[in-house]
Amino acid sequence: MGMGFTQQLLYCVIVQIEPFIHTHNLDTNEILLPLNQFKSFNQFFYRELKPSARPIDAPNDPTVAVSVAVGVLLALTVDVFKQLIIHAICRRTAD
């Protein structure tokens, strides 16, 4: 028997999340929720981390800047285009 709608949706989300984790070398031990709990790539993208994941090195030092987000300057590549196609295919499959 084929996958149900919910299973297809979860599969499509994992198809997007796992390559992102690998490409950006993310430490999944920092993530608060298990990967199968994310209902969309966007939800994963703003995921909560465990409280101990990234402690502030010098919380009382006013000369140290703290960034609330991890960021990397990226340019659109063929990989991004492939992800968009995967997203479109997964959306079509889920319909």
N, C-alpha and C positions, 0 to 999 in steps of 0.2 A: 504494500500500500504506500502511496506517495506521502510527502510531507503535508501537514495541515498548514493553514495560513500562518499561524503563530510560529511554527517551526521554520517555515520559509523566511519569514521576516527576521527571525533570530539568525538564521544562516546568512542572510544578506548583510546583517550588521557585523557579524563576526568576519565575513569576507572583507569588510572594510577596515575593521579594527586591527586584526592580527598583522596585516602588512604594514600598517601605520606604526604599530609597536616595534616591529622588526626594523623598519626603515629608520626610525628615529631613536633606536636603541633605548626604549623606555624600560624602566625598572618596574615590572608589574607587581613587585612586592610592596610598592608604595601605594598602590590603588586600594581604596577602602572597600569597594564592592567587587565581587567576582565578575569577570568579563561577561558572563552570560546574563547578568542583571541589567545590562545596558540595552535600551530599546531602540536606540538610534546612534549613529556615529556622532551626532552633535552632543548627545547626552554624555557619551564617552569623552568627547573633547573638553568638556568643562567638568570632568570627574573630580570627586572629592578624594583627597589623599588622607592616609592615616596621619594622626596628629604627630607622630614621631618621624614622619617621612623626610621632611626638609627643615630641620631646626635653623633658626636664625643664628648666625655665628656670633654676632656682637649686638645683642638687642639694646644695650645701654650705651652704645658708642654713636654719638651724633655725627661722626665723620664717615660712617658706613652707610651706603645707600642700599635699600632693600627693594627688590622687584617682586611684585605680587604675582607675576606671571613668568612662565618660562617661554622664551621666544627665540626663534631662529629666523633670520631673513631668508626667505625662499623665493625662487622664481618659478613660474609655471613650467612644467616639464612634460614630457611624454607620459611619465608616470601619473601625473595629475589627470591628464586626459583619459588614461586607462581607468582610473578610479571613477571618473564621471561616467564612463561607459558601463562599468560594473554596476554602479548605482542605478543607471537606467535599466539595465537588464534585470536587476533584482526587483526593481519597482514593477516592471512588466510581469515578472514571474509571480509576484505577490498578488496581482490583480485577478 
